[in-house]
Amino acid sequence: RSTGTTPEIVITRALRRQNIYFAKNVKYIIGKPDIVFRRKKIVVFIDSDFWHVHPRRFIMPQSNKRYWKEKIRRNKERDSEVNKELKKTGWKVIRIWEYDVRRNVGKCIKKILKAVNQA
């Protein structure tokens, strides 16, 4: 599923606890970011370690390798295209790994708040 994942819920709850205003899963913005700060023009994607190929945590499935290789390659390519398009139109893009949310939510929130406060 693409919305309402556990890492997304953890981050949005932490932001709400700090009374931070944001929108979720805005469909009209390319890539449909998980969190959007419209006034600051900042988008946050919370990326799955598997689907977005975490550099150290991704493990390629051993069955149907050709399918998975192409699927994963296209996911990475799409992420790159989305980043470029958003930056070209003036958005700041923040990507957070699912693993980082599970390991240290506070650090992830600090990363987001730093960008919001600088904008």
C-alpha positions, -999 to +999 in steps of 0.1 A: +000+000+000+012+035-007-004+055+020-009+050+057+022+029+062+035+025+098+066+048+092+043+075+077+020+073+107+049+075+132+063+106+115+029+124+110+020+118+147+053+131+158+048+163+137+013+168+150+025+165+186+046+195+179+017+214+163+033+214+129+008+220+100+011+198+069-009+180+042-007+143+036-005+124+002-012+154-020-023+139-053-018+169-076+020+171-067+041+148-088+052+117-069+023+121-044+045+130-015+037+115+020+040+149+037+037+184+021+045+218+036+027+239+009+037+274+021+073+264+025+074+243-007+088+213+010+078+177+003+088+146+023+088+111+010+091+082+035+107+055+014+105+017+019+138+000+022+127-026-003+108-006-030+132+023-031+164+002-027+181+011+005+218+010-003+226-015+025+193-031+035+178-041+001+178-078-007+169-088-043+143-116-044+158-148-057+127-159-077+116-142-109+148-122-110+142-105-144+109-091-133+122-078-100+153-063-115+133-043-140+107-033-114+133-021-089+152-003-117+121+015-127+113+025-091+147+041-087+144+058-121+110+072-111+123+085-078+151+103-097+126+118-122+103+130-094+131+146-075+143+165-106+109+177-116+100+189-081+134+207-077+129+223-111+096+237-100+110+251-067+102+223-042+127+211-016+127+173-015+134+153+017+136+115+015+136+095+047+142+057+049+117+035+066+147+020+085+157+054+099+121+060+111+122+027+130+157+033+144+155+070+153+123+090+148+137+120+166+165+124+141+140+122+112+118+148+128+148+171+133+158+167+096+123+178+086+120+206+111+154+220+101+143+223+064+109+238+075+126+264+097+152+273+071+126+278+044 
